[in-house]
């Protein structure tokens, strides 16, 4: 692992520290997370907010089908065949 030094304005450092505190992470972790898309643009980085949003809507919609869990393959096949 390498160590590097960067120069930030006081406002930038305060904002990074506030973000790190809000995420219960270190400033180093926040910076590493921020540069991943630059180094690996083809990879999509999912943020904690996106994960929380996905969890919040899970289970809020109803299909009206009582056996969906046991027959999901059947229903999926019918859906893609246009039935």
Secondary structure as a PSIPRED ss2 file (coil, helix, strand):
# PSIPRED VFORMAT (PSIPRED V4.0)

   1 X C   1.000  0.000  0.000
   2 X C   1.000  0.000  0.000
   3 X C   1.000  0.000  0.000
   4 X C   1.000  0.000  0.000
   5 X C   1.000  0.000  0.000
   6 X C   1.000  0.000  0.000
   7 X C   1.000  0.000  0.000
   8 X C   1.000  0.000  0.000
   9 X C   1.000  0.000  0.000
  10 X H   0.000  1.000  0.000
  11 X H   0.000  1.000  0.000
  12 X H   0.000  1.000  0.000
  13 X H   0.000  1.000  0.000
  14 X H   0.000  1.000  0.000
  15 X H   0.000  1.000  0.000
  16 X H   0.000  1.000  0.000
  17 X H   0.000  1.000  0.000
  18 X H   0.000  1.000  0.000
  19 X H   0.000  1.000  0.000
  20 X H   0.000  1.000  0.000
  21 X H   0.000  1.000  0.000
  22 X H   0.000  1.000  0.000
  23 X C   1.000  0.000  0.000
  24 X C   1.000  0.000  0.000
  25 X C   1.000  0.000  0.000
  26 X C   1.000  0.000  0.000
  27 X H   0.000  1.000  0.000
  28 X H   0.000  1.000  0.000
  29 X H   0.000  1.000  0.000
  30 X H   0.000  1.000  0.000
  31 X H   0.000  1.000  0.000
  32 X H   0.000  1.000  0.000
  33 X H   0.000  1.000  0.000
  34 X H   0.000  1.000  0.000
  35 X H   0.000  1.000  0.000
  36 X H   0.000  1.000  0.000
  37 X H   0.000  1.000  0.000
  38 X H   0.000  1.000  0.000
  39 X H   0.000  1.000  0.000
  40 X C   1.000  0.000  0.000
  41 X C   1.000  0.000  0.000
  42 X C   1.000  0.000  0.000
  43 X C   1.000  0.000  0.000
  44 X C   1.000  0.000  0.000
  45 X C   1.000  0.000  0.000
  46 X C   1.000  0.000  0.000
  47 X C   1.000  0.000  0.000
  48 X H   0.000  1.000  0.000
  49 X H   0.000  1.000  0.000
  50 X H   0.000  1.000  0.000
  51 X H   0.000  1.000  0.000
  52 X H   0.000  1.000  0.000
  53 X H   0.000  1.000  0.000
  54 X H   0.000  1.000  0.000
  55 X H   0.000  1.000  0.000
  56 X H   0.000  1.000  0.000
  57 X H   0.000  1.000  0.000
  58 X C   1.000  0.000  0.000
  59 X C   1.000  0.000  0.000
  60 X C   1.000  0.000  0.000
  61 X C   1.000  0.000  0.000
  62 X C   1.000  0.000  0.000
  63 X C   1.000  0.000  0.000
  64 X C   1.000  0.000  0.000
  65 X C   1.000  0.000  0.000
  66 X C   1.000  0.000  0.000
  67 X C   1.000  0.000  0.000
  68 X C   1.000  0.000  0.000
  69 X C   1.000  0.000  0.000
  70 X C   1.000  0.000  0.000
  71 X C   1.000  0.000  0.000
  72 X H   0.000  1.000  0.000
  73 X H   0.000  1.000  0.000
  74 X H   0.000  1.000  0.000
  75 X H   0.000  1.000  0.000
  76 X H   0.000  1.000  0.000
  77 X H   0.000  1.000  0.000
  78 X H   0.000  1.000  0.000
  79 X H   0.000  1.000  0.000
  80 X H   0.000  1.000  0.000
  81 X H   0.000  1.000  0.000
  82 X C   1.000  0.000  0.000
  83 X C   1.000  0.000  0.000
